[in-house]
Amino acid sequence: MTRRISWTLLAVLVLAQICYPLTTGATRAGLTVATVVLGWLLSVGHALLSRGPRVAAALVAVATGGGFAIEAIGVATGVPFGSYDYSGELGPKLAGVPLIIPLAWTWMAWPAWLAAVRLTGGTAATANGGGSTVGGSGPTVGRWVGRIALATVGLAAWDLFLDPQMVAEGYWVWRDATPALPGLAGIPVSNYLGWLLFAVLMMSALRPLAGPAAEHTDRRDHPMVALYLWTYFSSILAHAVFLDLPASALWGAAGMSVTAVPLAVTLLRARRSGDPGREAHQPHRPGVDATR
């Protein structure tokens, strides 16, 4: 059941994103809001159905709650992203922050985390298999650092697509957009550094709050992996062809490739070799496995 629900939500999300370049004005803004809500439901719903309420609550607390807090601080003080203001096109605000903005953090935080877990050996087979660990359980220190780094970059690099697109639509504006990355005028470098800072804090907090269930992946996570790779490849195409944003297509392609390309290669190799970890299940947990 977990995968059926997740695949269905993902299909609706993909359809909404395909429709985005075909719309304008208030219709496009409404579609943006709907897409973010769908993404939040997809990620939080998947976390809940596949791993239980503790993981879902941790994701909401860290990404949704933390996302709102950092955005409210950013709007009020300019730290850590730089000085910016949201327009009124993204729906109701609280403390100057549209309520859908924290949902966007959550939407991509979960697939970025699972992608990093998959790349650092976090299949159920390896989680139950080898490797020296700290304290007798969990990943080694080196693997843990690599996992946090990949998840951080995997999430923060998404903004190389997101911010240019949203600024072009007028959904928010920067008061001082210098210095900026070449080709991405209107967005200061401080914004991307702020994303990196908050992403590393978020990813570092997620595992301790979520517990060991967030430490490995299995076949139930295929929709989340598909979401991450779809976001990467579709964003390149959309920015390069449909949205007339060639610079962000290049920057985003380079930034997200750090996580997306190794993930795609790993999955292709696993498929060709019949890697049992790709289809492995996690140990049975009453009340969670019943939702599969």
Disulfide bonds with the S-S distance in Angstrom:
none
